[in-house]
């Protein structure tokens, strides 16, 4: 599935491949270009089938 991660500090967006593990989205994404590591809006862009 594809996941959109938006940084809530600088507004940068990242489109990554992710997967759900124990109900939590995992992407391997570590931090934004602005050094923000925690403040993100994470969305699943792919519908489950
Ligand atoms: Zn940022």
mmCIF file of the protein (N, C-alpha, C, O) and its ligand, coordinates in Angstrom:
data_MODEL
# 
_entry.id   MODEL 
# 
loop_
_entity.id 
_entity.type 
_entity.pdbx_number_of_molecules 
1 polymer     1 
2 non-polymer 1 
# 
_entity_poly.entity_id                      1 
_entity_poly.type                           'polypeptide(L)' 
_entity_poly.nstd_linkage                   no 
_entity_poly.nstd_monomer                   no 
_entity_poly.pdbx_seq_one_letter_code       
;(UNK)(UNK)(UNK)(UNK)(UNK)(UNK)(UNK)(UNK)(UNK)(UNK)(UNK)(UNK)(UNK)(UNK)(UNK)(UNK)
(UNK)(UNK)(UNK)(UNK)(UNK)(UNK)(UNK)(UNK)(UNK)(UNK)(UNK)(UNK)(UNK)(UNK)(UNK)(UNK)
(UNK)(UNK)(UNK)(UNK)(UNK)(UNK)(UNK)(UNK)(UNK)(UNK)(UNK)(UNK)(UNK)(UNK)(UNK)(UNK)
(UNK)
;
_entity_poly.pdbx_seq_one_letter_code_can   XXXXXXXXXXXXXXXXXXXXXXXXXXXXXXXXXXXXXXXXXXXXXXXXX 
_entity_poly.pdbx_strand_id                 A 
# 
loop_
_entity_poly_seq.entity_id 
_entity_poly_seq.num 
_entity_poly_seq.mon_id 
_entity_poly_seq.hetero 
1 1  UNK n 
1 2  UNK n 
1 3  UNK n 
1 4  UNK n 
1 5  UNK n 
1 6  UNK n 
1 7  UNK n 
1 8  UNK n 
1 9  UNK n 
1 10 UNK n 
1 11 UNK n 
1 12 UNK n 
1 13 UNK n 
1 14 UNK n 
1 15 UNK n 
1 16 UNK n 
1 17 UNK n 
1 18 UNK n 
1 19 UNK n 
1 20 UNK n 
1 21 UNK n 
1 22 UNK n 
1 23 UNK n 
1 24 UNK n 
1 25 UNK n 
1 26 UNK n 
1 27 UNK n 
1 28 UNK n 
1 29 UNK n 
1 30 UNK n 
1 31 UNK n 
1 32 UNK n 
1 33 UNK n 
1 34 UNK n 
1 35 UNK n 
1 36 UNK n 
1 37 UNK n 
1 38 UNK n 
1 39 UNK n 
1 40 UNK n 
1 41 UNK n 
1 42 UNK n 
1 43 UNK n 
1 44 UNK n 
1 45 UNK n 
1 46 UNK n 
1 47 UNK n 
1 48 UNK n 
1 49 UNK n 
# 
loop_
_struct_asym.id 
_struct_asym.entity_id 
A 1 
B 2 
# 
loop_
_chem_comp.id 
_chem_comp.type 
_chem_comp.mon_nstd_flag 
UNK 'L-peptide linking' . 
ZN  non-polymer         . 
# 
_pdbx_entity_nonpoly.entity_id   2 
_pdbx_entity_nonpoly.name        ? 
_pdbx_entity_nonpoly.comp_id     ZN 
# 
_pdbx_nonpoly_scheme.asym_id         B 
_pdbx_nonpoly_scheme.entity_id       2 
_pdbx_nonpoly_scheme.mon_id          ZN 
_pdbx_nonpoly_scheme.ndb_seq_num     1 
_pdbx_nonpoly_scheme.pdb_seq_num     101 
_pdbx_nonpoly_scheme.auth_seq_num    101 
_pdbx_nonpoly_scheme.pdb_mon_id      ZN 
_pdbx_nonpoly_scheme.auth_mon_id     ZN 
_pdbx_nonpoly_scheme.pdb_strand_id   A 
_pdbx_nonpoly_scheme.pdb_ins_code    . 
# 
loop_
_atom_site.group_PDB 
_atom_site.id 
_atom_site.type_symbol 
_atom_site.label_atom_id 
_atom_site.label_alt_id 
_atom_site.label_comp_id 
_atom_site.label_asym_id 
_atom_site.label_entity_id 
_atom_site.label_seq_id 
_atom_site.pdbx_PDB_ins_code 
_atom_site.Cartn_x 
_atom_site.Cartn_y 
_atom_site.Cartn_z 
_atom_site.occupancy 
_atom_site.B_iso_or_equiv 
_atom_site.pdbx_formal_charge 
_atom_site.auth_seq_id 
_atom_site.auth_comp_id 
_atom_site.auth_asym_id 
_atom_site.auth_atom_id 
_atom_site.pdbx_PDB_model_num 
ATOM   1   N  N  . UNK A 1 1  ? 0.835   -1.191 0.000  1.00 0.00 ? 1   UNK A N  1 
ATOM   2   C  CA . UNK A 1 1  ? 0.000   0.000  0.000  1.00 0.00 ? 1   UNK A CA 1 
ATOM   3   C  C  . UNK A 1 1  ? 0.871   1.243  0.000  1.00 0.00 ? 1   UNK A C  1 
ATOM   4   O  O  . UNK A 1 1  ? 2.046   1.187  0.363  1.00 0.00 ? 1   UNK A O  1 
ATOM   5   N  N  . UNK A 1 2  ? 0.295   2.357  -0.405 1.00 0.00 ? 2   UNK A N  1 
ATOM   6   C  CA . UNK A 1 2  ? 1.050   3.605  -0.424 1.00 0.00 ? 2   UNK A CA 1 
ATOM   7   C  C  . UNK A 1 2  ? 0.610   4.477  0.740  1.00 0.00 ? 2   UNK A C  1 
ATOM   8   O  O  . UNK A 1 2  ? -0.569  4.539  1.090  1.00 0.00 ? 2   UNK A O  1 
ATOM   9   N  N  . UNK A 1 3  ? 1.574   5.135  1.316  1.00 0.00 ? 3   UNK A N  1 
ATOM   10  C  CA . UNK A 1 3  ? 1.307   5.966  2.486  1.00 0.00 ? 3   UNK A CA 1 
ATOM   11  C  C  . UNK A 1 3  ? 1.829   7.375  2.243  1.00 0.00 ? 3   UNK A C  1 
ATOM   12  O  O  . UNK A 1 3  ? 2.957   7.572  1.789  1.00 0.00 ? 3   UNK A O  1 
ATOM   13  N  N  . UNK A 1 4  ? 0.998   8.331  2.550  1.00 0.00 ? 4   UNK A N  1 
ATOM   14  C  CA . UNK A 1 4  ? 1.443   9.714  2.459  1.00 0.00 ? 4   UNK A CA 1 
ATOM   15  C  C  . UNK A 1 4  ? 1.786   10.207 3.855  1.00 0.00 ? 4   UNK A C  1 
ATOM   16  O  O  . UNK A 1 4  ? 0.976   10.116 4.778  1.00 0.00 ? 4   UNK A O  1 
ATOM   17  N  N  . UNK A 1 5  ? 2.977   10.721 3.994  1.00 0.00 ? 5   UNK A N  1 
ATOM   18  C  CA . UNK A 1 5  ? 3.402   11.277 5.271  1.00 0.00 ? 5   UNK A CA 1 
ATOM   19  C  C  . UNK A 1 5  ? 3.587   12.778 5.096  1.00 0.00 ? 5   UNK A C  1 
ATOM   20  O  O  . UNK A 1 5  ? 4.350   13.231 4.243  1.00 0.00 ? 5   UNK A O  1 
ATOM   21  N  N  . UNK A 1 6  ? 2.886   13.528 5.908  1.00 0.00 ? 6   UNK A N  1 
ATOM   22  C  CA . UNK A 1 6  ? 3.034   14.978 5.825  1.00 0.00 ? 6   UNK A CA 1 
ATOM   23  C  C  . UNK A 1 6  ? 3.632   15.490 7.116  1.00 0.00 ? 6   UNK A C  1 
ATOM   24  O  O  . UNK A 1 6  ? 3.135   15.204 8.205  1.00 0.00 ? 6   UNK A O  1 
ATOM   25  N  N  . UNK A 1 7  ? 4.679   16.231 6.985  1.00 0.00 ? 7   UNK A N  1 
ATOM   26  C  CA . UNK A 1 7  ? 5.328   16.815 8.159  1.00 0.00 ? 7   UNK A CA 1 
ATOM   27  C  C  . UNK A 1 7  ? 4.490   17.981 8.670  1.00 0.00 ? 7   UNK A C  1 
ATOM   28  O  O  . UNK A 1 7  ? 4.159   18.892 7.912  1.00 0.00 ? 7   UNK A O  1 
ATOM   29  N  N  . UNK A 1 8  ? 4.151   17.950 9.948  1.00 0.00 ? 8   UNK A N  1 
ATOM   30  C  CA . UNK A 1 8  ? 3.322   19.008 10.507 1.00 0.00 ? 8   UNK A CA 1 
ATOM   31  C  C  . UNK A 1 8  ? 4.141   20.223 10.908 1.00 0.00 ? 8   UNK A C  1 
ATOM   32  O  O  . UNK A 1 8  ? 3.592   21.233 11.349 1.00 0.00 ? 8   UNK A O  1 
ATOM   33  N  N  . UNK A 1 9  ? 5.441   20.126 10.757 1.00 0.00 ? 9   UNK A N  1 
ATOM   34  C  CA . UNK A 1 9  ? 6.279   21.272 11.118 1.00 0.00 ? 9   UNK A CA 1 
ATOM   35  C  C  . UNK A 1 9  ? 6.647   22.117 9.908  1.00 0.00 ? 9   UNK A C  1 
ATOM   36  O  O  . UNK A 1 9  ? 6.630   23.346 9.984  1.00 0.00 ? 9   UNK A O  1 
ATOM   37  N  N  . UNK A 1 10 ? 6.979   21.474 8.790  1.00 0.00 ? 10  UNK A N  1 
ATOM   38  C  CA . UNK A 1 10 ? 7.359   22.260 7.613  1.00 0.00 ? 10  UNK A CA 1 
ATOM   39  C  C  . UNK A 1 10 ? 6.421   22.037 6.436  1.00 0.00 ? 10  UNK A C  1 
ATOM   40  O  O  . UNK A 1 10 ? 6.515   22.751 5.437  1.00 0.00 ? 10  UNK A O  1 
ATOM   41  N  N  . UNK A 1 11 ? 5.514   21.059 6.530  1.00 0.00 ? 11  UNK A N  1 
ATOM   42  C  CA . UNK A 1 11 ? 4.543   20.851 5.468  1.00 0.00 ? 11  UNK A CA 1 
ATOM   43  C  C  . UNK A 1 11 ? 5.024   19.987 4.329  1.00 0.00 ? 11  UNK A C  1 
ATOM   44  O  O  . UNK A 1 11 ? 4.280   19.774 3.371  1.00 0.00 ? 11  UNK A O  1 
ATOM   45  N  N  . UNK A 1 12 ? 6.223   19.486 4.392  1.00 0.00 ? 12  UNK A N  1 
ATOM   46  C  CA . UNK A 1 12 ? 6.771   18.627 3.349  1.00 0.00 ? 12  UNK A CA 1 
ATOM   47  C  C  . UNK A 1 12 ? 5.980   17.329 3.275  1.00 0.00 ? 12  UNK A C  1 
ATOM   48  O  O  . UNK A 1 12 ? 5.539   16.808 4.300  1.00 0.00 ? 12  UNK A O  1 
ATOM   49  N  N  . UNK A 1 13 ? 5.800   16.808 2.067  1.00 0.00 ? 13  UNK A N  1 
ATOM   50  C  CA . UNK A 1 13 ? 5.073   15.545 1.918  1.00 0.00 ? 13  UNK A CA 1 
ATOM   51  C  C  . UNK A 1 13 ? 5.957   14.470 1.345  1.00 0.00 ? 13  UNK A C  1 
ATOM   52  O  O  . UNK A 1 13 ? 6.828   14.738 0.517  1.00 0.00 ? 13  UNK A O  1 
ATOM   53  N  N  . UNK A 1 14 ? 5.731   13.254 1.789  1.00 0.00 ? 14  UNK A N  1 
ATOM   54  C  CA . UNK A 1 14 ? 6.498   12.107 1.299  1.00 0.00 ? 14  UNK A CA 1 
ATOM   55  C  C  . UNK A 1 14 ? 5.520   11.007 0.949  1.00 0.00 ? 14  UNK A C  1 
ATOM   56  O  O  . UNK A 1 14 ? 4.582   10.727 1.696  1.00 0.00 ? 14  UNK A O  1 
ATOM   57  N  N  . UNK A 1 15 ? 5.751   10.384 -0.198 1.00 0.00 ? 15  UNK A N  1 
ATOM   58  C  CA . UNK A 1 15 ? 4.920   9.253  -0.592 1.00 0.00 ? 15  UNK A CA 1 
ATOM   59  C  C  . UNK A 1 15 ? 5.781   8.000  -0.517 1.00 0.00 ? 15  UNK A C  1 
ATOM   60  O  O  . UNK A 1 15 ? 6.786   7.876  -1.218 1.00 0.00 ? 15  UNK A O  1 
ATOM   61  N  N  . UNK A 1 16 ? 5.373   7.077  0.343  1.00 0.00 ? 16  UNK A N  1 
ATOM   62  C  CA . UNK A 1 16 ? 6.196   5.898  0.576  1.00 0.00 ? 16  UNK A CA 1 
ATOM   63  C  C  . UNK A 1 16 ? 5.382   4.626  0.522  1.00 0.00 ? 16  UNK A C  1 
ATOM   64  O  O  . UNK A 1 16 ? 4.162   4.641  0.684  1.00 0.00 ? 16  UNK A O  1 
ATOM   65  N  N  . UNK A 1 17 ? 6.066   3.541  0.295  1.00 0.00 ? 17  UNK A N  1 
ATOM   66  C  CA . UNK A 1 17 ? 5.404   2.247  0.406  1.00 0.00 ? 17  UNK A CA 1 
ATOM   67  C  C  . UNK A 1 17 ? 5.393   1.864  1.871  1.00 0.00 ? 17  UNK A C  1 
ATOM   68  O  O  . UNK A 1 17 ? 6.401   1.996  2.567  1.00 0.00 ? 17  UNK A O  1 
ATOM   69  N  N  . UNK A 1 18 ? 4.252   1.391  2.335  1.00 0.00 ? 18  UNK A N  1 
ATOM   70  C  CA . UNK A 1 18 ? 4.171   1.004  3.739  1.00 0.00 ? 18  UNK A CA 1 
ATOM   71  C  C  . UNK A 1 18 ? 3.379   -0.275 3.902  1.00 0.00 ? 18  UNK A C  1 
ATOM   72  O  O  . UNK A 1 18 ? 2.803   -0.798 2.948  1.00 0.00 ? 18  UNK A O  1 
ATOM   73  N  N  . UNK A 1 19 ? 3.361   -0.763 5.118  1.00 0.00 ? 19  UNK A N  1 
ATOM   74  C  CA . UNK A 1 19 ? 2.541   -1.933 5.414  1.00 0.00 ? 19  UNK A CA 1 
ATOM   75  C  C  . UNK A 1 19 ? 2.051   -1.834 6.845  1.00 0.00 ? 19  UNK A C  1 
ATOM   76  O  O  . UNK A 1 19 ? 2.600   -1.108 7.673  1.00 0.00 ? 19  UNK A O  1 
ATOM   77  N  N  . UNK A 1 20 ? 1.005   -2.585 7.103  1.00 0.00 ? 20  UNK A N  1 
ATOM   78  C  CA . UNK A 1 20 ? 0.423   -2.536 8.436  1.00 0.00 ? 20  UNK A CA 1 
ATOM   79  C  C  . UNK A 1 20 ? 0.928   -3.699 9.271  1.00 0.00 ? 20  UNK A C  1 
ATOM   80  O  O  . UNK A 1 20 ? 0.844   -4.858 8.866  1.00 0.00 ? 20  UNK A O  1 
ATOM   81  N  N  . UNK A 1 21 ? 1.443   -3.378 10.420 1.00 0.00 ? 21  UNK A N  1 
ATOM   82  C  CA . UNK A 1 21 ? 1.943   -4.383 11.329 1.00 0.00 ? 21  UNK A CA 1 
ATOM   83  C  C  . UNK A 1 21 ? 1.275   -4.166 12.674 1.00 0.00 ? 21  UNK A C  1 
ATOM   84  O  O  . UNK A 1 21 ? 1.442   -3.118 13.296 1.00 0.00 ? 21  UNK A O  1 
ATOM   85  N  N  . UNK A 1 22 ? 0.529   -5.142 13.113 1.00 0.00 ? 22  UNK A N  1 
ATOM   86  C  CA . UNK A 1 22 ? -0.204  -5.035 14.370 1.00 0.00 ? 22  UNK A CA 1 
ATOM   87  C  C  . UNK A 1 22 ? -1.048  -3.759 14.445 1.00 0.00 ? 22  UNK A C  1 
ATOM   88  O  O  . UNK A 1 22 ? -1.076  -3.070 15.465 1.00 0.00 ? 22  UNK A O  1 
ATOM   89  N  N  . UNK A 1 23 ? -1.729  -3.466 13.347 1.00 0.00 ? 23  UNK A N  1 
ATOM   90  C  CA . UNK A 1 23 ? -2.620  -2.319 13.317 1.00 0.00 ? 23  UNK A CA 1 
ATOM   91  C  C  . UNK A 1 23 ? -1.948  -0.965 13.203 1.00 0.00 ? 23  UNK A C  1 
ATOM   92  O  O  . UNK A 1 23 ? -2.608  0.073  13.241 1.00 0.00 ? 23  UNK A O  1 
ATOM   93  N  N  . UNK A 1 24 ? -0.626  -0.983 13.060 1.00 0.00 ? 24  UNK A N  1 
ATOM   94  C  CA . UNK A 1 24 ? 0.105   0.271  12.951 1.00 0.00 ? 24  UNK A CA 1 
ATOM   95  C  C  . UNK A 1 24 ? 0.775   0.346  11.588 1.00 0.00 ? 24  UNK A C  1 
ATOM   96  O  O  . UNK A 1 24 ? 1.288   -0.653 11.085 1.00 0.00 ? 24  UNK A O  1 
ATOM   97  N  N  . UNK A 1 25 ? 0.770   1.520  10.998 1.00 0.00 ? 25  UNK A N  1 
ATOM   98  C  CA . UNK A 1 25 ? 1.388   1.664  9.687  1.00 0.00 ? 25  UNK A CA 1 
ATOM   99  C  C  . UNK A 1 25 ? 2.901   1.789  9.827  1.00 0.00 ? 25  UNK A C  1 
ATOM   100 O  O  . UNK A 1 25 ? 3.412   2.591  10.608 1.00 0.00 ? 25  UNK A O  1 
ATOM   101 N  N  . UNK A 1 26 ? 3.597   0.975  9.050  1.00 0.00 ? 26  UNK A N  1 
ATOM   102 C  CA . UNK A 1 26 ? 5.055   1.007  9.071  1.00 0.00 ? 26  UNK A CA 1 
ATOM   103 C  C  . UNK A 1 26 ? 5.580   1.380  7.700  1.00 0.00 ? 26  UNK A C  1 
ATOM   104 O  O  . UNK A 1 26 ? 5.169   0.800  6.695  1.00 0.00 ? 26  UNK A O  1 
ATOM   105 N  N  . UNK A 1 27 ? 6.471   2.330  7.654  1.00 0.00 ? 27  UNK A N  1 
ATOM   106 C  CA . UNK A 1 27 ? 7.030   2.732  6.367  1.00 0.00 ? 27  UNK A CA 1 
ATOM   107 C  C  . UNK A 1 27 ? 8.547   2.731  6.356  1.00 0.00 ? 27  UNK A C  1 
ATOM   108 O  O  . UNK A 1 27 ? 9.162   2.754  5.290  1.00 0.00 ? 27  UNK A O  1 
ATOM   109 N  N  . UNK A 1 28 ? 9.141   2.705  7.510  1.00 0.00 ? 28  UNK A N  1 
ATOM   110 C  CA . UNK A 1 28 ? 10.593  2.803  7.565  1.00 0.00 ? 28  UNK A CA 1 
ATOM   111 C  C  . UNK A 1 28 ? 11.049  4.255  7.537  1.00 0.00 ? 28  UNK A C  1 
ATOM   112 O  O  . UNK A 1 28 ? 12.241  4.556  7.600  1.00 0.00 ? 28  UNK A O  1 
ATOM   113 N  N  . UNK A 1 29 ? 10.066  5.147  7.441  1.00 0.00 ? 29  UNK A N  1 
ATOM   114 C  CA . UNK A 1 29 ? 10.370  6.576  7.427  1.00 0.00 ? 29  UNK A CA 1 
ATOM   115 C  C  . UNK A 1 29 ? 10.916  7.004  8.787  1.00 0.00 ? 29  UNK A C  1 
ATOM   116 O  O  . UNK A 1 29 ? 10.331  6.686  9.822  1.00 0.00 ? 29  UNK A O  1 
ATOM   117 N  N  . UNK A 1 30 ? 12.008  7.706  8.782  1.00 0.00 ? 30  UNK A N  1 
ATOM   118 C  CA . UNK A 1 30 ? 12.638  8.074  10.047 1.00 0.00 ? 30  UNK A CA 1 
ATOM   119 C  C  . UNK A 1 30 ? 12.390  9.532  10.437 1.00 0.00 ? 30  UNK A C  1 
ATOM   120 O  O  . UNK A 1 30 ? 11.880  9.816  11.521 1.00 0.00 ? 30  UNK A O  1 
ATOM   121 N  N  . UNK A 1 31 ? 12.748  10.425 9.566  1.00 0.00 ? 31  UNK A N  1 
ATOM   122 C  CA . UNK A 1 31 ? 12.554  11.827 9.915  1.00 0.00 ? 31  UNK A CA 1 
ATOM   123 C  C  . UNK A 1 31 ? 12.497  12.703 8.679  1.00 0.00 ? 31  UNK A C  1 
ATOM   124 O  O  . UNK A 1 31 ? 12.928  12.321 7.591  1.00 0.00 ? 31  UNK A O  1 
ATOM   125 N  N  . UNK A 1 32 ? 11.956  13.873 8.884  1.00 0.00 ? 32  UNK A N  1 
ATOM   126 C  CA . UNK A 1 32 ? 11.810  14.826 7.791  1.00 0.00 ? 32  UNK A CA 1 
ATOM   127 C  C  . UNK A 1 32 ? 13.119  15.575 7.557  1.00 0.00 ? 32  UNK A C  1 
ATOM   128 O  O  . UNK A 1 32 ? 14.070  15.482 8.334  1.00 0.00 ? 32  UNK A O  1 
ATOM   129 N  N  . UNK A 1 33 ? 13.126  16.319 6.458  1.00 0.00 ? 33  UNK A N  1 
ATOM   130 C  CA . UNK A 1 33 ? 14.297  17.126 6.125  1.00 0.00 ? 33  UNK A CA 1 
ATOM   131 C  C  . UNK A 1 33 ? 14.563  18.194 7.180  1.00 0.00 ? 33  UNK A C  1 
ATOM   132 O  O  . UNK A 1 33 ? 15.687  18.673 7.328  1.00 0.00 ? 33  UNK A O  1 
ATOM   133 N  N  . UNK A 1 34 ? 13.504  18.562 7.914  1.00 0.00 ? 34  UNK A N  1 
ATOM   134 C  CA . UNK A 1 34 ? 13.636  19.622 8.924  1.00 0.00 ? 34  UNK A CA 1 
ATOM   135 C  C  . UNK A 1 34 ? 13.990  19.050 10.298 1.00 0.00 ? 34  UNK A C  1 
ATOM   136 O  O  . UNK A 1 34 ? 13.928  19.757 11.303 1.00 0.00 ? 34  UNK A O  1 
ATOM   137 N  N  . UNK A 1 35 ? 14.359  17.771 10.337 1.00 0.00 ? 35  UNK A N  1 
ATOM   138 C  CA . UNK A 1 35 ? 14.756  17.103 11.587 1.00 0.00 ? 35  UNK A CA 1 
ATOM   139 C  C  . UNK A 1 35 ? 13.590  16.736 12.507 1.00 0.00 ? 35  UNK A C  1 
ATOM   140 O  O  . UNK A 1 35 ? 13.807  16.283 13.630 1.00 0.00 ? 35  UNK A O  1 
ATOM   141 N  N  . UNK A 1 36 ? 12.377  16.926 12.044 1.00 0.00 ? 36  UNK A N  1 
ATOM   142 C  CA . UNK A 1 36 ? 11.209  16.508 12.811 1.00 0.00 ? 36  UNK A CA 1 
ATOM   143 C  C  . UNK A 1 36 ? 11.113  14.982 12.763 1.00 0.00 ? 36  UNK A C  1 
ATOM   144 O  O  . UNK A 1 36 ? 11.180  14.387 11.688 1.00 0.00 ? 36  UNK A O  1 
ATOM   145 N  N  . UNK A 1 37 ? 10.960  14.365 13.908 1.00 0.00 ? 37  UNK A N  1 
ATOM   146 C  CA . UNK A 1 37 ? 10.872  12.903 13.948 1.00 0.00 ? 37  UNK A CA 1 
ATOM   147 C  C  . UNK A 1 37 ? 9.531   12.394 14.448 1.00 0.00 ? 37  UNK A C  1 
ATOM   148 O  O  . UNK A 1 37 ? 9.240   11.204 14.319 1.00 0.00 ? 37  UNK A O  1 
ATOM   149 N  N  . UNK A 1 38 ? 8.713   13.263 15.014 1.00 0.00 ? 38  UNK A N  1 
ATOM   150 C  CA . UNK A 1 38 ? 7.479   12.799 15.651 1.00 0.00 ? 38  UNK A CA 1 
ATOM   151 C  C  . UNK A 1 38 ? 6.177   13.397 15.138 1.00 0.00 ? 38  UNK A C  1 
ATOM   152 O  O  . UNK A 1 38 ? 5.114   12.787 15.257 1.00 0.00 ? 38  UNK A O  1 
ATOM   153 N  N  . UNK A 1 39 ? 6.264   14.567 14.581 1.00 0.00 ? 39  UNK A N  1 
ATOM   154 C  CA . UNK A 1 39 ? 5.056   15.310 14.251 1.00 0.00 ? 39  UNK A CA 1 
ATOM   155 C  C  . UNK A 1 39 ? 4.615   15.100 12.812 1.00 0.00 ? 39  UNK A C  1 
ATOM   156 O  O  . UNK A 1 39 ? 4.915   15.914 11.939 1.00 0.00 ? 39  UNK A O  1 
ATOM   157 N  N  . UNK A 1 40 ? 3.894   13.991 12.562 1.00 0.00 ? 40  UNK A N  1 
ATOM   158 C  CA . UNK A 1 40 ? 3.486   13.710 11.192 1.00 0.00 ? 40  UNK A CA 1 
ATOM   159 C  C  . UNK A 1 40 ? 2.014   13.348 11.086 1.00 0.00 ? 40  UNK A C  1 
ATOM   160 O  O  . UNK A 1 40 ? 1.407   12.806 12.010 1.00 0.00 ? 40  UNK A O  1 
ATOM   161 N  N  . UNK A 1 41 ? 1.468   13.669 9.923  1.00 0.00 ? 41  UNK A N  1 
ATOM   162 C  CA . UNK A 1 41 ? 0.130   13.202 9.588  1.00 0.00 ? 41  UNK A CA 1 
ATOM   163 C  C  . UNK A 1 41 ? 0.351   12.048 8.605  1.00 0.00 ? 41  UNK A C  1 
ATOM   164 O  O  . UNK A 1 41 ? 0.827   12.254 7.488  1.00 0.00 ? 41  UNK A O  1 
ATOM   165 N  N  . UNK A 1 42 ? 0.000   10.840 9.032  1.00 0.00 ? 42  UNK A N  1 
ATOM   166 C  CA . UNK A 1 42 ? 0.248   9.663  8.200  1.00 0.00 ? 42  UNK A CA 1 
ATOM   167 C  C  . UNK A 1 42 ? -1.062  9.110  7.672  1.00 0.00 ? 42  UNK A C  1 
ATOM   168 O  O  . UNK A 1 42 ? -1.985  8.828  8.436  1.00 0.00 ? 42  UNK A O  1 
ATOM   169 N  N  . UNK A 1 43 ? -1.134  8.956  6.350  1.00 0.00 ? 43  UNK A N  1 
ATOM   170 C  CA . UNK A 1 43 ? -2.356  8.472  5.728  1.00 0.00 ? 43  UNK A CA 1 
ATOM   171 C  C  . UNK A 1 43 ? -2.116  7.312  4.791  1.00 0.00 ? 43  UNK A C  1 
ATOM   172 O  O  . UNK A 1 43 ? -1.157  7.288  4.019  1.00 0.00 ? 43  UNK A O  1 
ATOM   173 N  N  . UNK A 1 44 ? -3.005  6.365  4.882  1.00 0.00 ? 44  UNK A N  1 
ATOM   174 C  CA . UNK A 1 44 ? -2.976  5.238  3.957  1.00 0.00 ? 44  UNK A CA 1 
ATOM   175 C  C  . UNK A 1 44 ? -3.705  5.653  2.693  1.00 0.00 ? 44  UNK A C  1 
ATOM   176 O  O  . UNK A 1 44 ? -4.893  5.971  2.743  1.00 0.00 ? 44  UNK A O  1 
ATOM   177 N  N  . UNK A 1 45 ? -3.015  5.656  1.560  1.00 0.00 ? 45  UNK A N  1 
ATOM   178 C  CA . UNK A 1 45 ? -3.629  6.087  0.309  1.00 0.00 ? 45  UNK A CA 1 
ATOM   179 C  C  . UNK A 1 45 ? -4.202  4.935  -0.493 1.00 0.00 ? 45  UNK A C  1 
ATOM   180 O  O  . UNK A 1 45 ? -4.822  5.145  -1.535 1.00 0.00 ? 45  UNK A O  1 
ATOM   181 N  N  . UNK A 1 46 ? -4.003  3.754  -0.026 1.00 0.00 ? 46  UNK A N  1 
ATOM   182 C  CA . UNK A 1 46 ? -4.478  2.570  -0.743 1.00 0.00 ? 46  UNK A CA 1 
ATOM   183 C  C  . UNK A 1 46 ? -5.622  1.922  0.010  1.00 0.00 ? 46  UNK A C  1 
ATOM   184 O  O  . UNK A 1 46 ? -5.531  1.707  1.219  1.00 0.00 ? 46  UNK A O  1 
ATOM   185 N  N  . UNK A 1 47 ? -6.672  1.616  -0.681 1.00 0.00 ? 47  UNK A N  1 
ATOM   186 C  CA . UNK A 1 47 ? -7.789  0.952  -0.028 1.00 0.00 ? 47  UNK A CA 1 
ATOM   187 C  C  . UNK A 1 47 ? -7.488  -0.516 0.156  1.00 0.00 ? 47  UNK A C  1 
ATOM   188 O  O  . UNK A 1 47 ? -6.890  -1.159 -0.706 1.00 0.00 ? 47  UNK A O  1 
ATOM   189 N  N  . UNK A 1 48 ? -7.906  -1.029 1.277  1.00 0.00 ? 48  UNK A N  1 
ATOM   190 C  CA . UNK A 1 48 ? -7.735  -2.460 1.507  1.00 0.00 ? 48  UNK A CA 1 
ATOM   191 C  C  . UNK A 1 48 ? -8.676  -3.206 0.590  1.00 0.00 ? 48  UNK A C  1 
ATOM   192 O  O  . UNK A 1 48 ? -9.788  -2.747 0.326  1.00 0.00 ? 48  UNK A O  1 
ATOM   193 N  N  . UNK A 1 49 ? -8.245  -4.339 0.108  1.00 0.00 ? 49  UNK A N  1 
ATOM   194 C  CA . UNK A 1 49 ? -9.129  -5.122 -0.755 1.00 0.00 ? 49  UNK A CA 1 
ATOM   195 C  C  . UNK A 1 49 ? -9.444  -6.467 -0.129 1.00 0.00 ? 49  UNK A C  1 
ATOM   196 O  O  . UNK A 1 49 ? -10.177 -7.264 -0.715 1.00 0.00 ? 49  UNK A O  1 
HETATM 197 ZN ZN . ZN  B 2 .  ? 9.540   18.779 8.069  1.00 0.00 ? 101 ZN  A ZN 1 
# 
